[in-house]
Amino acid sequence: MNSLFSLPEASTHAVTVDHIFYLLLALSGATVVLVFGLILLFAVRYRRGSKAKRGPMPEFLGREFEIGWTLATLLTFAFLFWWASSADLSSLAAPPHALEIHVVSKQWMWKTQHANGAREINALHVPLHEPVHLLMSSQDVIHSFYAPAFRVKQDVVPGRDTDIWFEASKTGTFPLLCAEYCGTNHSAMRGEIVVMQPEDYAKWLTRQPEGDDLAHEGAKLFVSQGCSGCHATSSNVHAPRLAGLYGRAVQLADGRTVTADDAYLRDSILQPKRDVVAGFEPIMPSFKGLLDDGEIQSLTAYIRSLGEEPPND
């Protein structure tokens, strides 16, 4: 595996991560040199038989030294904590109009799907200088999406949706790895991220095999799995309407309020009796074992696409 020093900074986030890393390296190196230098100096100067003056340090010098050293250490730690935490927090929330790509991990491959339905295995094509938002899930065990050139890593956990985003700053082909031991062929779970100029990415996307996008696939599943029998506007069953639901605050029967995001929709599909919407009966069956992660992502994309439509009364 390539080391951090041999990989280029290929994303906007990578520059900040590398600056923090190099500063920590310099501070650690300076501390090691100072400590071992003092040890060597004192060992030589105050060796047995030397004529160096010995005695207690003047009180004012000891007090000022202790106060100065403590304050310097405290301020340095506070600055590093602020810088590193602000860099991490800024990498959590993807920009509102980021390009959305779905990633499904399984032993031992990465399956990616673009918004227009184009699919890849162990590869991910993205445009240059455009934020890319990855929505990820696992079909079996814990994996970890690791793109060292972009300095991003995110665990992909079964039964839970996770996400990460980056903005590529250089064109080229960069390694994609799994950083969590996931089974016998963990070391072979490799792929590549191909960063292209925006116009080249658009051409590549149009050349991929035609297929329904995620929302259209989700719409078909919505009908074939019987969801429309309860959640459609024309349904006689008293069930929550889905148009305009995504991103909205939902009042639950137990008094809690949650946001209808990807995680909430996934839980509602697999564990419908856990978060029951206020005013509705817990009559929805669980689809656990009936839908895989890719199908859940498609259903979520379909519900998300309804967010632009006004709710029907």
N, C-alpha and C positions, 0 to 999 in steps of 0.2 A: 504494500500500500504506500502511496506517495506520502511524504511528510508535509507538514504545513508549509515549510519553507520552499518546497519545490512546486507547490501549486499556485497558480496565479490568483489574484483577487478578481473574481469574475462576477461579483455582484456589488450593489451599493452597500449592503450590510457588511460585506467582507472587509471593507476598508476600516470601518470602526472596530470590528473584532480584532483585526491585526494590530491596530494602534494600541488597543488595550493590552493585547498579548505582549507586544514589544516593550511597553512601559513596565508591565509586571516583570518581564524578564530582566530589564535593566535594573529595576529596584532590587530584585532578588539577588542579582549578581553583585550590585554595590554593597548590599548587606553582607553577603558572604565574604567579599574582599575585606570589608571593614572589620568584621568579627575575627576572621582568621589572621588579618594583619595585626590586630591588637594582641591576639594570643601570642603570635610570633614575637612581637615587640616586647611584651612583658616577660616572655620566657627568656629572651636574651638579656634584657636590661636588668631584670631582677633575679637572675640566676644565682645559685648559691655561690657565695664568695665575691660577688660583684660589689663595687663601692657606691652604687646608686643609692641616693637618699631614700630612706623609708620612713613612713609615718602616716598619720591620718591626713586625709585631704581636707583642705580648709573648708569650714562649714558653708560659707557663702558660695564657694565654687561648686560644692556638691549639690546644694539646693538648686542653684540656677541650672546646673547641668541636667538634673533629674526633671525639672519643670520643662525645660526646653526640649529634651528628648521625648517626653511624654506628649507634649503638645504637637510636636512635629509628626510623631507616629499617628496620633489621633486624627489630625487634619489630613494626612496622606491617606489613611484608611477611609475617611469620610468621602474624600474626593474620588477614590477608586470605586467605592460602593455606589456613589451617585452616577458616575460615568457608565459603569457596567450595567447597573439596573435600568438606567434610562435607555441604553442601547437595546437591552432585552425587551423592555416594555414596548418600545417602538416597533419591534419586530413581531409583536403578537397580533395586532389588528391590521388586516389587509386593507389597502385603500378601497374605497367604495366601488370603483369601476375596474377592479383588477380582473384579468382574464382568469376564468374559472376552469380548472381541470380536475377531474376526479381520478383518484388513485386507489386501487385495491391491491393489497399485498396478500400473498399466500405462499406456502412452501412450494417452490422457492423461486418466486418471480414477482415482478412489479407489473401490474396491468393498469394502463392509463387510458382515459377516455376524454376527448375534447368536447366542447359544447355542441359541435355539429355532428357528433356521433363517431368521429374518427377514433380508432383504437390503436394502441401500441402495446407491445410486450417488451419489458426491459429497456424501454426507450421513452424519451420525453422530448418532443420538439417544442421550443418556446421562442417568442420573438425578443429581439434586443430592445432594451430600454422600455419595457412594459411590465408593470407589476403582474405577477402570476400567483394566483391563489389556489393552493392545492387542498382539496377536501379528501381526507384519507380514511380508510377503514381496513380491517384485517378479516380474512375469512377463516383463520385458524388460530395462530399463536401471536405473541407480541413480536412485532418487527420494529425497525427503526430506520426511517427515511433519512439518509445522510448524503448530502452533497458537499464534500469538503471544499471544493473550489468556491462555493457560494457561502461557506461557513454557516450552514443551516443543518439542523438535525432535529427530528421530531419522532417520538415513539408513535407507532400505529398499533392500537390496542383493540383486540376483538370485543365486539359488543359496544363499541364507543366510537364516535366520530371525532377525529382530530384534524387539525389544519395547520398550515404553514404557508408563508408567502416569501417571495424574493423578487428582485428586479435585476436581471442579468445586465452586466455592463460590458461584456466582451463576447464576441462571436467565437464559436469553436465547439468542440466536443469535450465534455467533462464527465468524470466518473460519477456514477450513482451506486451507493452501497447500502447494505443493511448493517447497522451498527449494533444490533442486538442478537445474541446467539439464539437462533430460531430452529435448530435441528441439524441433522446430519450434513446437509448441503448448504449450510449457512454461508460458507465462504464463497460459494458459487452464485449467491444471490446478488448479482451485479447487473448494472445497466449503464446507460449513458444519457446525458442531457445534452441535446444539440441546440445551441443558441444560434438563431438565424436573423438576418436583417428582416424587418417587418414585411417588406414586399416579398421576400423569398419565403417567409413563413406562410403568408397568405396563398402563394402559389402552391406550396407543399400541401396545405390544408385542402385545397380544391382538388388535388390529385388523388387524395385518399378515397378508398371505396365508399360509395354513397351509403348512407344509412340514416335512420331517424335519429334526431338528437335526443338527449336524455329526457327532456320534458315530454316529447312525443312518445318515447318508450314508456315513460311513467303514466301517460294518459291511457295507453293500451292496458297496462297493468291495473290501472284504477278501475277499468271496466271488467277485465278478465278475472280479477280477484274478488269481484263483487263489492268493491268499495263504493261504487256509484249507487248501489242499491240503498245505501243509508245517507251518504254525504252529498248526493246530487240535489240540486235545487228542487227538482220535481218529486223527490222521495217523500213517502208518507211517514218514514221513520224519523223520530225526533233525535237527530244527531247534529253535531256542530257543522256549520257550513265552512268550507275551506277557502273560498275566494276572499282575498284580503287578509288571510290568517297569518302568513309568514311574517315574522318580525314584530308582530303585535303582542301586547301584553294579554295574557289569558288568566282569568280568575278561576281558581280550582275550587272543588267542593269542600276541601278542608280549610279554606280561607287563604291559602297561599296564592301568590301571583307569580307566574313564570313568563318567560319570553318564548314565543313559538319559533325557535331556531332549529337547526339541523338535529341537535341532540334531543330536543324535546319531541320532534316528529319521529325520530327513530324509536325513542322510548314508547311513544304512543302506539306505534305499530307492533312492537314486540312485547310491551308490558302495558297494555291499555288500561288496566285497572289500578295502576299506580298513581297516575295523575289524571283524575277524572274531572272534566270541565264542570263548573258550577251550573246547575240547572239541567244536567243530563244524567241518565242512568248508566251504570257501568255494564253495558250490554255488548260492547265490541269484543270479538274474539281475538286471541293473540295469533299473530302470523309468524311466531318464532318457529323455525324449522321449515316454513313454507316459502319464505323469501330469502334469497342470499343478499350479501351486502351490495352487490351491483344493482339488484332490483330495488332495494331500499333507497339507494342513491337516486335511481330514476324516479321513484315515487316522490321523493323529497324535491327533486328538480321540478316535477310537474306542479306540486303544491306551491313551490316558490314562484313559478311562472304565473300563478293566479294572483300574485300579490299586486299586479298592475290593474287588476279588474276590481271594480267596486263590489262590496259584498251585496249579495242579494237578500232582500227581506222576504 
